[in-house]
């Protein structure tokens, strides 16, 4: 059998309201923290994996081109040294 004491009923209502308020404050704090975190990360320049892979492939191609050009220059320099110089 439940007690019909108004003091206890008021206390229970107060505790239920306090619990609801605390839960709401927790939810708002969590959402606020998430929003601040998103804003903080928004200022940073992150790239997607696809963009990273594309730039990585371009760098590898540029490196291969540079190596090919260096080899070509070395061959041309060797050919230039092998030729006798014409008198002026």
N, C-alpha and C positions, 0 to 999 in steps of 0.2 A: 504494500500500500504506500503510495507516494504522499509525501508531506505537502500540504498546501500553504506552507509558510511563505508569505510574500517576500521576506528578506532573502530567503534562499533562492526563490524564483528570480528575483532581481539580480542577485549575484550571478546566477547561471546565465541570464541574458547578457549581463555585462561581460562575462568571460567569452561567450560566443561572439559578441560584437568585437571584442579585443582580438580574438583569434582571426576573425574575418579581416579586420583592419591590418593586422600583422601580415596575413597572407597577401593582401593587396599591396602593401608596401614592399614586400619581398618581390612580387611580380614587377612592380614599377622599377625597383632598383635594378633588377636583372635586365629589363628592357633598356633602361638608361645606360647601363654598362655596355650592353651589346651595341647600342647606337654610337657611343663614344669610341668603342673599339673599331667599328666600321669607319667612322670619320678619321680616326688615326691612321688606319690602313689605307684610306682613300688618298692620302697625300703621298704615299709611297708609289714608286713606279714598278709594279710587278708585271711580268709578261707571262703569257700563257705558254704551255708546253709546246704548242704548235709553232708559235712565234720563235721560241728558243731553238727548236729543231731546224726551222727554216734558216735562221741566222747562222747556226752551226754548220749547215750544209754550204751556205754561201762562203763562210770562212774557209772551209776545207777546199772548196773549188778555187778560191783566191790563192790559197797556199800552194795548191798543185800548179796553177798558172805561174806563180812566182818562181817555183822550182824549175818549171819547164823553160821559162825565160832566162833564168840564171844558167841553165845548161846550154842554151842556145848562145848566150853571150860568151860563155867559156869556149865553145867551138869556134865562134867567130874570132875571138882573140887569138886562139891557137893558129887559125888560118892566116890571120894578119901577121903574126910573128914569123910564119913559115915563108911568106913571100919576100923576095929580095926587094929592097927599096930602090926606086928609080932615082938616078941622079937628077939634080935640079939644074 
